[in-house]
Amino acid sequence: MRIVISGASGLIGSALSARLRAAGHDVVPLVRRAARPGEITWDPANGVLAPSALDGVDAVVNLSGAGIGDKRWTESYKRELLESRTLTTGLLARTIAAAEQAPSVFLSGSAIGFYGPRGDEIIDETAPAGTTYLAEICRQWEAATGPAEQVGVRVAHLRTGIVLAREGGALKKQLPLFKLGLGGRFGDGWPYQSWISIDDEVGAIEHLLTADVRGPVNLTAPTPVTGRDFAKVLGTVLHRPAVLPIPKFGPSAVLGGELADALLFTGQRVAPAVLQQSGYTFQHPTLEVALRAILGR
């Protein structure tokens, strides 16, 4: 397949590109600089993408978006978080819709933040949107695929959880403290963390390129854990104690209260119902298996 990927240089995009190339696919990154051979230049902030750029492409995978936890949530950065998703997705969807030979599938990023905090309720893809800022971002992000859906392209929204990888993301930030024996749960540790290993994240996306799936798909492992259990398992894998709770005031002072609550002190207990029903088999179905594979333990 000839597959165009936006966000190809990010944590997920890099791993996905490598996996697809190893499987023999022709991967074409979208870049915001002068394109090299095998790349396509675009400028989503200004709505610039050649009208014929996606003609004859088999699939488009959209992974663009500013990092949710990269900066404090000022009003300007909150606007960037939204626009870096809706403008890119909308431009891709309109270009797909106008293509003479449109791609057959459009896999577009989203997140389990769509559901908002739900306590210990088990959430599948039929659950409604939450009312938080992240939920609103995800709602608009998914709605931006509309032009592609309207012309009959198969569109799936990748509602991704916490991606565990040694090279980046939340786990990389946690490892130094845990290796020193200073890691622990955030707050009371009871909110659920719905996670997925990087291998299953890219494996699921590869699966969805050909699986007959439309609409929202939860990309999370089938065994979400509480923050308390996450810290315990990570400590066990690293052979380090993990008993020091991290009080709310510390991260809130550094990140700001709204961001700290969204990332660390609330959560969702998400089930990957659609993914499993479509026949995907997880490489790392439990947290300990995932962490041992990722950390080589």
Secondary structure as UniProt FT lines:
FT   STRAND          2..6
FT   TURN            8..9
FT   HELIX           11..22
FT   TURN            23..24
FT   STRAND          26..31
FT   TURN            37..38
FT   STRAND          40..43
FT   HELIX           44..46
FT   STRAND          48..49
FT   TURN            51..56
FT   STRAND          59..62
FT   TURN            68..69
FT   HELIX           75..98
FT   STRAND          105..111
FT   HELIX           112..115
FT   TURN            119..120
FT   STRAND          122..123
FT   TURN            125..126
FT   HELIX           133..143
FT   TURN            144..145
FT   HELIX           146..150
FT   TURN            151..152
FT   STRAND          154..160
FT   STRAND          162..165
FT   TURN            166..167
FT   HELIX           169..179
FT   TURN            180..181
FT   TURN            187..188
FT   STRAND          192..193
FT   STRAND          195..197
FT   HELIX           198..208
FT   TURN            209..210
FT   STRAND          215..219
FT   STRAND          225..226
FT   HELIX           227..238
FT   HELIX           249..255
FT   HELIX           257..260
FT   HELIX           261..265
FT   STRAND          269..270
FT   HELIX           273..277
FT   TURN            278..279
FT   HELIX           287..295
//
